[in-house]
Each structure stands twice: as structure tokens, then as C-alpha cells.
């Protein structure tokens, strides 16, 4: 008798025992313990860990912004059903661009990856064999290719112990010669609380620029503690209406943006920047933070086409035309025109006279925002999307850089359209205060006001 048979015997009824014995004597076994059972698929080591490590752990790790740890099977199993739900709904990893265009660094999961996660959760989340562990998916996140300048917040700041604290810091851009910003990244210091960061350029050349610097410096001095409060934009309570340029923006999970080769944003000598920090304390206790920004720079002779962040909005909205009536769950406002006249004061020296190239875009509303879109309409009626954000999320505003830039010519039109939900169900908690009854909302930088801006990174043709 084959000495292995008794081990099998306990698994088989008498009838199958005979079959088992025959099988064993022919040198193969019916799944008894003498051969390792093939690991069930999908399992953690072979199938799931590679996806989670490559697409989730950047944020879901100890101290990360995601709030819980997915770097080990223990953490992943604890969150199993939730992981299945958010991946099936495509709410994680965060990506708020519609499928009309292809963008750089898209981390979205494939249908097969989503199915694997669902099947794994449904089959009891088996570990598999670490010896068969597969390599993590390659991280698709774009990284800043070079750092030429780091600018830190001037001092550490400890955010207030409220859900969201928006704080701005005015700092010098430390270059005594004209230069160009060609890429941008943020090194968050206190990762648990840094939620969103943007940098704005203030030049003395811009309309009202020198005055704006003085106004903001005075605001900073007047407020207790470093910096000043600023919710919807860099001007805080000063409500400046000066053309302030964005230089870059960052949300967790990003490792930097490189502007397309040969393009860059001109920074004249003597400029200042406003660092706008959005801190969120939902997952962490407030602690000191001194975040740094990294810039890639280009000498003037390396820039073939000057670039800029060009905001597209209806100047008329700054009055009371962008009304979002109380109680209305779906209000849209749109603006369509050739933007070049409006941009005269905004894109500082970028020559758009014969057309321009749109390399990417970002959509900005406040917390009532539901969806938004920005697109070019050709003279023959064809619509070319720059960005559509079907489920807008105030917390995940970021720049989406097109794989293939879109060119704007004479006869084309640019549209930005925003949609808001001002029903009582959609009032959010701002600065720790409980939601209140809906009110008519108009344009403004305040947390109880709204905006609708498409901020496009453009360059000369
Ligand atoms: C860029 C950072 C980032 C990445 C990448 C990311 N998450 Fe998240 N995740 C968050 C944050 C932040 C939250 C907290 C809620 C929010 O802000 O949306 C969250 C929340 C969640 C939640 C809880 C959702 C809820 O409704 O409470 C789950 C589950 C989750 N993530 C799973 C995943 C999985 C699975 C992946 C990868 C496929 C992933 N996340 C990738 C940042 C990230």
C-alpha cells in the first residue's frame, strides 16, 4: 500500500478511498494533502496586493491621507467590503475626469482589476502563498522630473482644530532675474492634515499687482498667527480683483506636474507667491506643518512658447447674475465665447492673437458643485472636451494634463458650464459649523458663495 494513502483516507468516503488508492498508485492524487492544493485565485499575494500596492497604498498607509492602512492583508481584509464597493463605483482611486479625453497619469482600474477585487472579497479574501507574490503594478503617477527651487512656508503653522482650515502665506519668489516655471510639486510636511495646496503668482507688472502685495502683507500682519485665512482664493478677506496667476496646484497622491516641453510660466524678478494651504482634520489631530513647494525652472532661452494658467469664467458672474436659488437641486450656468479678449489682463505676455494650445485644465467650484465641463466648439459645431468632471468633488480639484493638447483657432468658442445642488440635503459643514438651511447663493470667494472657473494651462501655438 502506498504510504501516502492513509493521509488521504480521512478526506474520502470508503468508495472514493478505493479510487484514491488507485489514483495514488498511478502517481497522481485527488487533491489530498500530499500535494499542496493550488492556491485559490484571486488571492492576496498573486492578484490583489499588486493592485492595491500600485494604486491605493500611496494614500492608504500609516499616516497617509486615506485614513486607514491597506499596505498589509490585515488592513485590506478589515476594509474588504468597502474596497469592493469603492472600486466597483470607481470612486477610488480618486480621479474626477470623464472618459472623453485621455490624460497623463490616469490611475483608474481596469474592469478586470475591479472584478478581481470583487471576487477576492466574495471568496473570503484568501492570502495565497507569499512565495508566489507578484510584482506591484507600476505606479503611473507623473513625477516632477527635476527640482530647481524649493520654497517653504515661512514658518510652521498649526491648523485650527476644525474640519477644514484654509490658510495663505505670502512669500518672495527668490530669483533676482526673470525665469520660467516649467513644473511644480509639493512636499507635504504633515501628511495627515495637508489636503490641497495651490501656488499663486503675484507680479508687480500685473494690473494692481504691487498694490495687491501690500494689501496681502497687511492682511497677514493683522491676523493672529502666521498667514491669513483664505477660503476660495489667495486674496482672503481682501477680496482683491487683480489677475493672480496660478503657478501650480496639488492634491494628495500627486508627485508633480511637468508643463509640456518648451513651455513655461514667466516669473518676472521681484514677484511674490501666495501659498494656499487647505488643511483637513477629519483623520488627524492638528499638528504643526511647514510644507515645501518644488519648482522646475527654465531659463528664458529654453522657452519656445510662453505658457500660463488662463481662467475661463463670465466676468458678469462677479455681480449677481450667477444666482443659485435656495432649494434648487440642479442649477447650471454656462459661458461661451472666444476667451482671448478677456484674457488680455490675465495671461501676462502670452501671445494668443493667432490662436493658442490648451494642454490641460482644472475645474473649480465650491462645495455645492455637482458637475462641470469645459470644451471647445469648432466653427462646424464639433465639440472637443478639455475636461468633464461628472462627479465634482471640492476636495479633489486637480489639473488634468491632456495626452493630446487641443488647439484653439479663430472661429472656435470656449464653454465652461457648472452645475450645483442647492437643496437642503446638499448643504455642507463648513468650518465645523452644522449645515444650515439653503440660501440663495451668488459668486464669491467665501465658503457660502460659489464660483465656476475653468483654469486652463495654455501656451502660444
Ligand atoms: C490619492 C489618494 C488616494 C488613493 C490613491 C486612494 N485613496 Fe481611498 N481614500 C482617500 C481619501 C482621502 C479617503 C477619505 C474620503 C475622501 O476624501 O474621499 C479615501 C477613502 C477610501 C475608502 C472609504 C470610503 C468611504 O466611503 O468611507 C475606501 C474603502 C478606500 N478609500 C479605498 C481605496 C482603494 C481600494 C484604493 C485603490 C484602488 C484607494 N482607496 C486609493 C485617498 C486615496
Boltz pocket constraint, residues with backbone or C-beta under 6 A from the ligand:
constraints:
  - pocket:
      binder: B
      contacts: [[A, 51], [A, 52], [A, 55], [A, 56], [A, 57], [A, 58], [A, 59], [A, 60], [A, 65], [A, 66], [A, 67], [A, 79], [A, 82], [A, 83], [A, 86], [A, 87], [A, 92], [A, 93], [A, 94], [A, 252], [A, 253], [A, 254], [A, 395]]
      max_distance: 6.0
